Amino acid sequence: MAVVITVPICLLLAVAGVAVYGRAEALGDARTTRAEVGLSLRVQELVHNLQRERGLTNGLLGGEESFRTPLAAARKGVDTALRGMRFEPDVEDVIQRHLRRLATIRAAADRGTAGTNAADRTVTLTFYTTAIDALNAVDPVAETATGVDRQLRDSIAALRELAAAKESVALERGFLNGVFAEGGFHGREYLTFTEVRATRVAALARFRQVATAPQRATLKKAFSTADAERATVFENQAEAAADGSALHVDASAWWDAMTVLVDDLYAVQQSVGDDARDQADRLSHDAEIGLAAYLVAGALMAALVAGFAAFASRSLTRPLGALAEVAHDVARNRLPATVSRIQQSPPEHAELFPSADAPDNPDSRLLGGPAEIAEVAASLQQVELTALRLAAQQAGLRRNTTESLANLGRRNQNLVRRQLSLITRLERQELDPEALAELFELDHLATRMRRNAESLLVLAGQNPPRPTAAPADGLEVVQSAVAEVEQYRRVLIATVEPVRVRGHAVADVAHLLAELIENGLTFSPPIEPVEVHGWHDTEDDTYCFAVVDHGIGMSEADKARANARLSEAGEEALLAAPTRFLGHLVVGRLAHRLGEGTQVHLFDTTGGGLSALLALPGRLLAPVEGPSTSPTRPAVSSLLNGFRAGVARAEAQSTLGASS
């Protein structure tokens, strides 16, 4: 019965939800349109000032020196409008792309004289016109399409067409300003004049189709003033000079008349924009009222549904709650604890856990519920048992695989040690230089094999560090690491400040540096050296080794993942990590074994490539006899600054991730 009643109410709620969504969408559209109209008016203010500067600049290049004073005022207006656009990303992008040469154009115009040719005026006019066209294209009303209210849509269309018409009028003003100042048309200038007029006529015709009667009347008034009529007389004179005859027109008078017309059109534009904003405000207010009414109705329906749902589900609450409690206990307590015991138990005991830990029967509280609840409880028990069996199998498989790899690594390690001992004896006995060189190459290969075997044991978590009784010099540690890489001839050991590494850490530091050097050699061109630096960082009381290559580098995403892997302290499983990142795991586990304060970080090399920096805390360092000096080379300072900046970014990202 409850289901029969709830279904139609849910349908009513769905209808109410659709209605609420429609009202919310209408409200959002109205608010967005109002904001976009406001932005459009600010953009058009910048366009208006650019149009004024364009016309005065063109007249100045035509030889009208009297335009210099008003041109300075026009430039100030443009600069003020540009500063107001700094926080609009789309407009700022257009400004950067199209107005970055504004200062150069202005300087060229200031240097121009009455003898400036028409080609220079054409280039300058094209620069301003291209920028204005780009601003009109990014104008938000050029993209706005409002389907809520036709009147608002028509106002926006009228605003768009009026902007196009005003640009044509302003372009004609600036274009003829230069023509009148020079005394006639040259080249294709007359054709350009006719095209500009045709564009204006077409835009005004489209405006009259979508504008309201008051808007059309305001536009007609702008074209009926004495200045507009005087500008028409000047236009007719220009139109009659199609044959290239001389034009005796006062450029200042033309400019003054057309400026009044452009300003009147700008006032009409602002009026149409205000009308659009008022209509958007009205629509927003209506949408708010409608949204509030629908929300109240939806809330009442939701309360009704909640009451019926509570009544209908009362018979299911107890068994479902018990089932949820059992499921949570399985997921949060029983299953994780049992899986942990399976993974930590000896292999021969792992198979006993599924049968020992899984319950024999479903919870008794579930048996009193509907049959479906009891079936779900039984299925949950089966899932738990299956998960335990799978965990036991996976734990055994992973343990066996790890032990096999560790056993193989230990065998290889022992064989390589014996091989190195034998090669050492042969080197001591050999006198032939060529044979001795080949023995050295064989010794180098065996040393690399030993490092690979030790890396395998490090990944398996069963490799004790190589014993070293006495502290070793930092340069010796670097040389030991270089001896364990293939292309050791490409390694350039730069300045390594005196340092003594404590005996228990020497082998791990050398192994870690060898992995970083090998990585730099692999991912850099064969002719490029890999540099190794070492210096004291007195600020943090650490000693830093830097491995610098000039290879292909890494993307920001890959570098972030690599740094995260290096700082995971060896927690990533050997069998779960991609094989191409095993070197990162070896470095991370060695750094973890060296103890707290040991850091490894990757950052970009200046000029291309990747740098790896190993920072050793003071507790791993032994006293050095004699004074030590701080690094003064710019390269070392740059490496240290890059390391600190990279660590700061990583800490900031981890903090943001934790807060979210």
ABEGO torsion letter per residue (X at the ends): XAAAAAAAAAAAAAAAAAAAAAAAAAAAAAAAAAAAAAAAAAAAAAAAAAAAAAAAAAAAAAGBAAAAAAAAAAAAAAAAAAAAAAABAAAAAAAAAAAAAAAAAAAAAAABBAABBAAAAAAAAAAAAAAAAAAAAABAAAABBBAABAAAAAAAAAAAAAAAAAAAAAAAAAAAAAAAAAGEBBEAAAAAAAAAAAAAAAAAAAAAAABBAAAAAAAAAAAABAAAAAAAAAAAAAAAAAAGBBBBBBAAAAAAAAAAAAAAAAAAAAAAAAAAAAAAAAAAAAAAAAAAAAAAAAAAAAAAAAAAAAAAAAAAAAAAAAAAAAAAAAAAAAAAAAAAAAAABBAAAAAAAAAAABBABBBAAAAABBAAAAAAAAAAAAAAAAAAAAAAAAAAAAAAAAAAAAAAAAAAAAAAAAAAAAAAAAAAABABAAAAAAAAAAAAAAAAAAAAAAAAAAAAGABBBBBBABBBBAAAAAAAAAAABABAAABBBBBBBBBBBBAAAAAAAAAAAAAAAAAAAAABBAABBBBBBBBBBAAAGBBBBBBBBABAEBBAAAAAAAAAAAAAGGABBAAABBAAAAAAAAAAAAAAAAEBGBBBBBBBBBGEEBBBBBBBBAAABBBBBEBBBBBABAAAAAAAAAAAAAAAAAAAAAAAAAAX
